[in-house]
Amino acid sequence: MRKQDTDFPVAQLMERYGLVRSQVYARINALKSKNPALAPFKAGVRSYVSQAALECLDEIHRLINEDGLTTEDAADVVTGHPRTTAAKPLAARQNSELFALADVSAEQAPLIAIRRALQTEPLARYELLDKVADRGWWLPVGELALLLGMEDLPGEAFECYGYRFTRGDEGDLEISWRVEKV
Protein backbone atom coordinates (compact mmCIF):
# COMPACT_ATOMS: atom_id res chain seq x y z
CA MET A 1 0.00 0.00 0.00
CA ARG A 2 1.28 3.50 -0.79
CA LYS A 3 1.25 6.27 1.78
CA GLN A 4 -1.27 9.03 1.10
CA ASP A 5 -1.60 12.46 2.68
CA THR A 6 -4.58 11.25 4.73
CA ASP A 7 -2.70 8.34 6.32
CA PHE A 8 -1.76 8.70 9.98
CA PRO A 9 1.51 7.52 11.59
CA VAL A 10 1.03 4.71 14.10
CA ALA A 11 3.74 6.28 16.28
CA GLN A 12 1.48 9.30 16.88
CA LEU A 13 -1.55 7.27 18.01
CA MET A 14 -0.27 7.07 21.60
CA GLU A 15 -0.31 10.85 21.84
CA ARG A 16 -3.63 11.16 20.00
CA TYR A 17 -5.43 8.92 22.51
CA GLY A 18 -3.30 9.49 25.59
CA LEU A 19 -2.49 5.79 25.83
CA VAL A 20 0.59 3.64 26.15
CA ARG A 21 1.87 1.69 23.15
CA SER A 22 0.47 -1.68 24.28
CA GLN A 23 -3.05 -0.24 24.62
CA VAL A 24 -2.90 1.28 21.14
CA TYR A 25 -1.70 -1.98 19.64
CA ALA A 26 -4.41 -3.92 21.48
CA ARG A 27 -6.98 -1.71 19.75
CA ILE A 28 -5.24 -2.01 16.37
CA ASN A 29 -5.09 -5.81 16.72
CA ALA A 30 -8.75 -6.02 17.74
CA LEU A 31 -9.70 -3.94 14.72
CA LYS A 32 -7.40 -5.91 12.41
CA SER A 33 -8.87 -9.23 13.60
CA LYS A 34 -12.36 -8.07 12.61
CA ASN A 35 -11.33 -6.51 9.28
CA PRO A 36 -7.83 -7.24 7.90
CA ALA A 37 -8.19 -4.35 5.42
CA LEU A 38 -7.88 -1.94 8.38
CA ALA A 39 -4.43 -3.22 9.38
CA PRO A 40 -1.52 -0.76 9.52
CA PHE A 41 0.93 -0.76 6.62
CA LYS A 42 4.56 0.19 6.22
CA ALA A 43 5.95 2.96 4.08
CA GLY A 44 9.72 2.80 4.40
CA VAL A 45 10.49 2.18 8.06
CA ARG A 46 7.32 3.79 9.43
CA SER A 47 3.88 2.27 9.96
CA TYR A 48 0.68 4.09 9.07
CA VAL A 49 -3.06 3.57 9.34
CA SER A 50 -5.45 4.62 6.61
CA GLN A 51 -8.05 7.33 7.11
CA ALA A 52 -10.75 4.64 7.40
CA ALA A 53 -8.76 2.77 10.07
CA LEU A 54 -8.14 6.04 11.95
CA GLU A 55 -11.87 6.81 11.98
CA CYS A 56 -12.53 3.30 13.33
CA LEU A 57 -9.87 3.74 16.01
CA ASP A 58 -11.39 7.10 16.98
CA GLU A 59 -14.80 5.45 17.35
CA ILE A 60 -13.32 2.58 19.36
CA HIS A 61 -11.71 5.15 21.65
CA ARG A 62 -15.05 6.93 22.10
CA LEU A 63 -16.95 3.69 22.79
CA ILE A 64 -14.42 2.62 25.40
CA ASN A 65 -14.33 5.98 27.17
CA GLU A 66 -17.97 7.05 26.93
CA ASP A 67 -19.91 3.78 26.83
CA GLY A 68 -17.52 1.65 28.88
CA LEU A 69 -17.12 -1.08 26.28
CA THR A 70 -14.12 -3.37 26.22
CA THR A 71 -11.65 -3.15 23.35
CA GLU A 72 -13.04 -6.30 21.73
CA ASP A 73 -16.64 -5.19 22.15
CA ALA A 74 -15.90 -1.76 20.70
CA ALA A 75 -14.12 -3.33 17.70
CA ASP A 76 -17.15 -5.58 17.18
CA VAL A 77 -19.49 -2.59 17.15
CA VAL A 78 -17.29 -0.49 14.86
CA THR A 79 -16.83 -3.25 12.31
CA GLY A 80 -20.45 -4.38 12.40
CA HIS A 81 -19.81 -7.70 14.11
CA PRO A 82 -21.76 -7.16 17.36
CA ARG A 83 -21.86 -9.96 19.86
CA THR A 84 -25.03 -10.69 21.82
CA THR A 85 -24.43 -8.52 24.91
CA ALA A 86 -21.43 -6.55 23.76
CA ALA A 87 -23.29 -4.36 21.30
CA LYS A 88 -25.39 -2.77 24.03
CA PRO A 89 -23.89 0.35 25.53
CA LEU A 90 -22.93 0.06 29.19
CA ALA A 91 -25.81 2.25 30.38
CA ALA A 92 -28.35 0.02 28.61
CA ARG A 93 -26.75 -3.12 30.06
CA GLN A 94 -26.76 -1.62 33.55
CA ASN A 95 -30.39 -0.50 33.28
CA SER A 96 -31.47 -3.99 32.24
CA GLU A 97 -29.37 -5.42 35.09
CA LEU A 98 -31.12 -3.08 37.51
CA PHE A 99 -34.54 -4.41 36.58
CA ALA A 100 -33.26 -8.00 36.64
CA LEU A 101 -32.34 -7.71 40.32
CA ALA A 102 -35.35 -9.11 42.12
CA ASP A 103 -33.83 -8.82 45.59
CA VAL A 104 -33.42 -5.02 45.49
CA SER A 105 -35.60 -3.29 48.05
CA ALA A 106 -37.82 -0.34 47.14
CA GLU A 107 -35.56 1.91 49.24
CA GLN A 108 -32.37 0.72 47.51
CA ALA A 109 -33.62 0.92 43.91
CA PRO A 110 -33.42 4.74 43.62
CA LEU A 111 -29.94 4.75 45.17
CA ILE A 112 -28.73 2.12 42.69
CA ALA A 113 -30.26 4.06 39.79
CA ILE A 114 -28.61 7.32 40.92
CA ARG A 115 -25.24 5.63 41.43
CA ARG A 116 -25.33 4.07 37.97
CA ALA A 117 -26.48 7.28 36.29
CA LEU A 118 -23.63 9.21 37.90
CA GLN A 119 -21.11 6.60 36.73
CA THR A 120 -22.26 6.49 33.12
CA GLU A 121 -23.57 9.96 32.28
CA PRO A 122 -21.32 12.97 32.85
CA LEU A 123 -24.21 15.43 33.23
CA ALA A 124 -26.63 13.10 35.04
CA ARG A 125 -26.34 15.02 38.33
CA TYR A 126 -27.54 18.25 36.71
CA GLU A 127 -30.23 16.60 34.62
CA LEU A 128 -31.67 14.89 37.70
CA LEU A 129 -31.48 18.08 39.79
CA ASP A 130 -33.23 20.03 36.98
CA LYS A 131 -36.00 17.45 36.79
CA VAL A 132 -36.48 17.42 40.57
CA ALA A 133 -36.56 21.24 40.75
CA ASP A 134 -38.88 21.64 37.75
CA ARG A 135 -41.38 19.11 39.09
CA GLY A 136 -41.28 20.32 42.67
CA TRP A 137 -40.28 16.94 44.05
CA TRP A 138 -38.77 16.51 47.50
CA LEU A 139 -35.76 14.20 47.81
CA PRO A 140 -34.99 12.00 50.82
CA VAL A 141 -31.71 12.90 52.51
CA GLY A 142 -29.97 9.69 51.37
CA GLU A 143 -30.81 10.19 47.71
CA LEU A 144 -29.82 13.88 47.74
CA ALA A 145 -26.53 13.19 49.55
CA LEU A 146 -25.65 10.52 46.98
CA LEU A 147 -26.65 12.76 44.09
CA LEU A 148 -24.47 15.60 45.41
CA GLY A 149 -21.58 13.32 46.35
CA MET A 150 -21.73 14.32 50.03
CA GLU A 151 -21.76 12.20 53.16
CA ASP A 152 -23.76 14.71 55.22
CA LEU A 153 -25.95 17.60 54.14
CA PRO A 154 -25.07 20.85 55.94
CA GLY A 155 -27.58 22.81 58.03
CA GLU A 156 -31.16 23.69 57.18
CA ALA A 157 -30.40 25.21 53.76
CA PHE A 158 -27.40 25.45 51.44
CA GLU A 159 -26.47 26.09 47.83
CA CYS A 160 -24.44 23.84 45.58
CA TYR A 161 -24.04 23.37 41.78
CA GLY A 162 -26.36 26.33 41.17
CA TYR A 163 -29.24 24.91 43.21
CA ARG A 164 -30.66 25.80 46.63
CA PHE A 165 -31.51 22.94 48.95
CA THR A 166 -33.93 23.49 51.83
CA ARG A 167 -34.59 20.94 54.55
CA GLY A 168 -38.20 19.99 55.13
CA ASP A 169 -40.00 18.22 57.94
CA GLU A 170 -39.37 14.58 58.67
CA GLY A 171 -41.49 12.45 56.40
CA ASP A 172 -42.24 8.78 56.79
CA LEU A 173 -38.69 7.55 57.36
CA GLU A 174 -36.28 10.27 56.26
CA ILE A 175 -35.99 14.01 56.13
CA SER A 176 -36.80 15.37 52.68
CA TRP A 177 -35.19 18.29 50.88
CA ARG A 178 -36.67 20.75 48.41
CA VAL A 179 -34.53 21.56 45.36
CA GLU A 180 -34.72 24.95 43.61
CA LYS A 181 -32.64 26.48 40.82
CA VAL A 182 -30.71 29.55 41.96
C-alpha positions as CSV (number, residue, x, y, z in Angstrom):
1,M,0.0,0.0,0.0
2,R,1.3,3.5,-0.8
3,K,1.2,6.3,1.8
4,Q,-1.3,9.0,1.1
5,D,-1.6,12.5,2.7
6,T,-4.6,11.3,4.7
7,D,-2.7,8.3,6.3
8,F,-1.8,8.7,10.0
9,P,1.5,7.5,11.6
10,V,1.0,4.7,14.1
11,A,3.7,6.3,16.3
12,Q,1.5,9.3,16.9
13,L,-1.5,7.3,18.0
14,M,-0.3,7.1,21.6
15,E,-0.3,10.9,21.8
16,R,-3.6,11.2,20.0
17,Y,-5.4,8.9,22.5
18,G,-3.3,9.5,25.6
19,L,-2.5,5.8,25.8
20,V,0.6,3.6,26.2
21,R,1.9,1.7,23.1
22,S,0.5,-1.7,24.3
23,Q,-3.1,-0.2,24.6
24,V,-2.9,1.3,21.1
25,Y,-1.7,-2.0,19.6
26,A,-4.4,-3.9,21.5
27,R,-7.0,-1.7,19.7
28,I,-5.2,-2.0,16.4
29,N,-5.1,-5.8,16.7
30,A,-8.8,-6.0,17.7
31,L,-9.7,-3.9,14.7
32,K,-7.4,-5.9,12.4
33,S,-8.9,-9.2,13.6
34,K,-12.4,-8.1,12.6
35,N,-11.3,-6.5,9.3
36,P,-7.8,-7.2,7.9
37,A,-8.2,-4.4,5.4
38,L,-7.9,-1.9,8.4
39,A,-4.4,-3.2,9.4
40,P,-1.5,-0.8,9.5
41,F,0.9,-0.8,6.6
42,K,4.6,0.2,6.2
43,A,6.0,3.0,4.1
44,G,9.7,2.8,4.4
45,V,10.5,2.2,8.1
46,R,7.3,3.8,9.4
47,S,3.9,2.3,10.0
48,Y,0.7,4.1,9.1
49,V,-3.1,3.6,9.3
50,S,-5.4,4.6,6.6
51,Q,-8.1,7.3,7.1
52,A,-10.7,4.6,7.4
53,A,-8.8,2.8,10.1
54,L,-8.1,6.0,11.9
55,E,-11.9,6.8,12.0
56,C,-12.5,3.3,13.3
57,L,-9.9,3.7,16.0
58,D,-11.4,7.1,17.0
59,E,-14.8,5.4,17.3
60,I,-13.3,2.6,19.4
61,H,-11.7,5.2,21.7
62,R,-15.1,6.9,22.1
63,L,-16.9,3.7,22.8
64,I,-14.4,2.6,25.4
65,N,-14.3,6.0,27.2
66,E,-18.0,7.0,26.9
67,D,-19.9,3.8,26.8
68,G,-17.5,1.6,28.9
69,L,-17.1,-1.1,26.3
70,T,-14.1,-3.4,26.2
71,T,-11.6,-3.2,23.3
72,E,-13.0,-6.3,21.7
73,D,-16.6,-5.2,22.1
74,A,-15.9,-1.8,20.7
75,A,-14.1,-3.3,17.7
76,D,-17.2,-5.6,17.2
77,V,-19.5,-2.6,17.2
78,V,-17.3,-0.5,14.9
79,T,-16.8,-3.3,12.3
80,G,-20.5,-4.4,12.4
81,H,-19.8,-7.7,14.1
82,P,-21.8,-7.2,17.4
83,R,-21.9,-10.0,19.9
84,T,-25.0,-10.7,21.8
85,T,-24.4,-8.5,24.9
86,A,-21.4,-6.5,23.8
87,A,-23.3,-4.4,21.3
88,K,-25.4,-2.8,24.0
89,P,-23.9,0.4,25.5
90,L,-22.9,0.1,29.2
91,A,-25.8,2.2,30.4
92,A,-28.3,0.0,28.6
93,R,-26.8,-3.1,30.1
94,Q,-26.8,-1.6,33.6
95,N,-30.4,-0.5,33.3
96,S,-31.5,-4.0,32.2
97,E,-29.4,-5.4,35.1
98,L,-31.1,-3.1,37.5
99,F,-34.5,-4.4,36.6
100,A,-33.3,-8.0,36.6
101,L,-32.3,-7.7,40.3
102,A,-35.3,-9.1,42.1
103,D,-33.8,-8.8,45.6
104,V,-33.4,-5.0,45.5
105,S,-35.6,-3.3,48.1
106,A,-37.8,-0.3,47.1
107,E,-35.6,1.9,49.2
108,Q,-32.4,0.7,47.5
109,A,-33.6,0.9,43.9
110,P,-33.4,4.7,43.6
111,L,-29.9,4.7,45.2
112,I,-28.7,2.1,42.7
113,A,-30.3,4.1,39.8
114,I,-28.6,7.3,40.9
115,R,-25.2,5.6,41.4
116,R,-25.3,4.1,38.0
117,A,-26.5,7.3,36.3
118,L,-23.6,9.2,37.9
119,Q,-21.1,6.6,36.7
120,T,-22.3,6.5,33.1
121,E,-23.6,10.0,32.3
122,P,-21.3,13.0,32.9
123,L,-24.2,15.4,33.2
124,A,-26.6,13.1,35.0
125,R,-26.3,15.0,38.3
126,Y,-27.5,18.2,36.7
127,E,-30.2,16.6,34.6
128,L,-31.7,14.9,37.7
129,L,-31.5,18.1,39.8
130,D,-33.2,20.0,37.0
131,K,-36.0,17.4,36.8
132,V,-36.5,17.4,40.6
133,A,-36.6,21.2,40.8
134,D,-38.9,21.6,37.8
135,R,-41.4,19.1,39.1
136,G,-41.3,20.3,42.7
137,W,-40.3,16.9,44.0
138,W,-38.8,16.5,47.5
139,L,-35.8,14.2,47.8
140,P,-35.0,12.0,50.8
141,V,-31.7,12.9,52.5
142,G,-30.0,9.7,51.4
143,E,-30.8,10.2,47.7
144,L,-29.8,13.9,47.7
145,A,-26.5,13.2,49.6
146,L,-25.6,10.5,47.0
147,L,-26.7,12.8,44.1
148,L,-24.5,15.6,45.4
149,G,-21.6,13.3,46.4
150,M,-21.7,14.3,50.0
151,E,-21.8,12.2,53.2
152,D,-23.8,14.7,55.2
153,L,-26.0,17.6,54.1
154,P,-25.1,20.9,55.9
155,G,-27.6,22.8,58.0
156,E,-31.2,23.7,57.2
157,A,-30.4,25.2,53.8
158,F,-27.4,25.4,51.4
159,E,-26.5,26.1,47.8
160,C,-24.4,23.8,45.6
161,Y,-24.0,23.4,41.8
162,G,-26.4,26.3,41.2
163,Y,-29.2,24.9,43.2
164,R,-30.7,25.8,46.6
165,F,-31.5,22.9,48.9
166,T,-33.9,23.5,51.8
167,R,-34.6,20.9,54.5
168,G,-38.2,20.0,55.1
169,D,-40.0,18.2,57.9
170,E,-39.4,14.6,58.7
171,G,-41.5,12.5,56.4
172,D,-42.2,8.8,56.8
173,L,-38.7,7.5,57.4
174,E,-36.3,10.3,56.3
175,I,-36.0,14.0,56.1
176,S,-36.8,15.4,52.7
177,W,-35.2,18.3,50.9
178,R,-36.7,20.8,48.4
179,V,-34.5,21.6,45.4
180,E,-34.7,25.0,43.6
181,K,-32.6,26.5,40.8
182,V,-30.7,29.5,42.0
